[in-house]
């Protein structure tokens, strides 16, 4: 590794040392309590797949470049930056899903996600990050810059979805089935790139007679996955600008955990509310704006709490409220809510592939699902859905993995 | 020569160690305090209604440890309460504190507190030699615990084993109190002039190790004493 790159990496590290990061670097007592917290370690007991194991890769570099004293460095096993240690940095960044379950074990609450953030930014500096994530982030940013040119095509694509939406919920005369650019809308719905994320949501919002508008932008934030704060902000900024332009009351994020966390908690104060689609469905049920037919969902149903909306967002009860209106056979996973095991697909792992590692590291999740005896496994996050579907196939779980929105749309009672 | 070394350890080095420790702590805390806060919340849900009291209680009672490793938690609680009592019992040697009767030869807890703390440190040390914890431990972890163990062990000899003579305590709490009082009043008096006998060398050892510990403290993870509450506050929003 040449001296120039080394210097740039130290500079990157230094820029990521917030107050929290500094405290995390200096105060871990390596008590080992977090070891049992990680799904990857629980599935494949290797110490490198623990919060403390991953953090030590970064902490040892910190000891070398940000601490003084030769003896102290030796005693803390400080290491110089090298190609080998950049591989360890990669391991820290991309064997962790950022689920933050370890935070609920650590006596100090050390956030591995913050340490992972340092690792990811170092990889970007060294041009060693997964290129798929950077490219996807750049594409999102480019779309923001050229949106005016693509609006017509987008509107045509949205129009093509009408038939399938109407199959789920008949529309009133003159009503836009998939509305765009609705000024002063109550809801700006931000979907993912794919009709599975739009059709059920459109049917539900139309059934609730909502004044809503579909965002031109996809919710997913690859800037967050790759760990680039500037790109994260820019990608989220496109949606924020659109919401301000339309003067909407609320931005409703589709079933994408990271998109929700970024929009709700990582982009500062905004002149509109930010909620998950699960919360919106729960609200419609509570207000009597939609009615659901329980007979559409026979058999046992369980729910996987996506880390980014549950532990990271506090959205524990709304999905359960909805499920209890969809079925009389809802069963909880054990553990659940804050203690739920991560599915193993977050942090960009699903997007970059890594299927062998994802399957190996999530055996504990597969066992957890199996133990419920459920026939339907419901979740409210695209990443989780993909990972759980892969687990279903890999471990032969025999469940049907479904989105909460899809289950709801299928159970809508037509008046 | 030996007497001079003993004097340096028991008087000037104590002042140096305490000053070093206090300045070190202040510098460390100030450095963290002036670093910009993290750009977004690091809170874990569900929300706590009162994040500050909750962070204080969380730092002191360590509920996550109790939930996930009750044995470790028992030793941690015993250790931390024990250390607090030991600090108090050292202060109790001074004439203006009277928690234990002034004429009692015993420290608070009659030596038992120190023994419990020593046992806890031994547990912390031994658990590092097994399983995955061994893989993540670094030499500093073992050495720090070993140093603490030696401080505690030498303290036990003074507070407890010191009484295992036919006539009871060889050196009394009052003897140590006079030494501590002299330090507090910057008398620069040589404690050897008032404390004598075979146990004096144990006192010197204890003071030397404690001095070392104080000097190492600002550079060690013992700094969590000052950061445990702010750290716990971060996850509570």
Contacts between the chains, C-beta under 8 A, distances in Angstrom:
chain1	res1	chain2	res2	distance
A	17	B	35	6.8
A	18	B	35	6.6
A	18	B	36	6.0
A	18	B	37	6.5
A	18	B	38	4.2
A	18	B	39	7.0
A	19	B	32	5.9
A	19	B	33	7.7
A	19	B	35	4.4
A	19	B	36	6.5
A	19	B	37	5.1
A	19	B	38	6.3
A	20	B	37	7.4
A	20	B	38	4.1
A	20	B	42	5.9
A	20	B	234	5.5
A	21	B	38	7.1
A	22	B	31	7.6
A	22	B	32	5.4
A	22	B	35	5.5
A	23	B	32	6.0
A	23	B	227	5.2
A	23	B	230	6.7
A	23	B	231	5.5
A	23	B	234	7.8
A	24	B	231	7.8
A	26	B	28	7.8
A	26	B	32	7.9
A	26	B	221	7.2
A	26	B	223	6.3
A	26	B	227	7.5
A	27	B	221	6.0
A	27	B	223	6.3
A	27	B	224	4.5
A	27	B	227	5.0
A	27	B	228	7.6
A	27	B	231	6.3
A	28	B	221	6.9
A	29	B	141	7.7
A	29	B	221	4.8
A	29	B	224	6.2
A	30	B	133	7.4
A	30	B	136	5.3
A	30	B	137	5.8
A	30	B	138	7.2
A	30	B	141	5.7
A	30	B	221	7.9
A	31	B	65	7.8
A	31	B	72	7.3
A	32	B	127	8.0
A	32	B	131	8.0
A	32	B	132	6.6
A	32	B	133	4.1
A	32	B	136	6.5
A	33	B	64	7.0
A	33	B	65	6.0
A	33	B	68	5.9
A	33	B	69	6.0
A	33	B	72	7.2
A	35	B	132	5.3
A	35	B	133	7.3
A	35	B	136	7.8
A	36	B	68	6.6
A	37	B	68	7.7
A	41	B	132	7.9
A	45	B	132	7.4
A	47	B	132	4.4
A	47	B	135	4.3
A	47	B	136	6.2
A	50	B	132	6.7
A	50	B	136	7.2
A	52	B	136	4.8
A	53	B	132	7.9
A	53	B	135	7.3
A	53	B	136	5.8
A	56	B	136	5.9
A	56	B	138	8.0
A	69	B	219	7.2
A	72	B	140	7.4
A	72	B	219	5.9
A	74	B	139	7.3
A	75	B	138	6.8
A	75	B	139	4.7
A	75	B	140	3.9
A	75	B	143	6.3
A	76	B	138	5.3
A	76	B	139	7.7
A	76	B	140	5.0
A	77	B	138	4.6
A	77	B	139	7.1
A	100	B	44	6.5
A	103	B	44	5.4
A	103	B	235	5.8
A	104	B	44	6.2
A	104	B	64	6.3
A	105	B	64	5.5
A	105	B	68	5.4
A	106	B	64	6.6
A	107	B	59	7.9
A	107	B	62	4.8
A	107	B	64	5.8
A	107	B	65	5.2
A	107	B	76	7.9
A	107	B	228	7.5
A	108	B	59	7.9
A	108	B	224	6.5
A	108	B	227	7.5
A	108	B	228	6.0
A	108	B	231	4.1
A	108	B	232	6.6
A	109	B	44	7.2
A	109	B	58	7.8
A	109	B	64	7.9
A	109	B	231	5.7
A	109	B	232	5.5
A	109	B	234	6.2
A	109	B	235	3.5
A	109	B	236	8.0
A	110	B	231	7.1
A	111	B	42	5.0
A	111	B	234	7.2
A	111	B	235	7.2
A	113	B	42	7.8
A	114	B	38	6.9
A	114	B	42	6.8
A	229	B	39	7.2
A	265	B	40	5.7
A	265	B	41	5.3
A	265	B	43	7.8
A	266	B	39	7.6
A	266	B	40	4.2
A	267	B	40	7.8
A	268	B	40	7.9
A	310	B	45	7.1
A	311	B	44	5.7
A	311	B	45	6.1
A	312	B	44	7.4
A	312	B	45	7.0
A	313	B	45	6.3
A	314	B	45	3.2
A	314	B	46	5.6
A	314	B	47	6.0
A	316	B	45	7.4
A	316	B	46	6.8
A	338	B	44	7.2
A	338	B	45	7.1
A	338	B	46	6.9
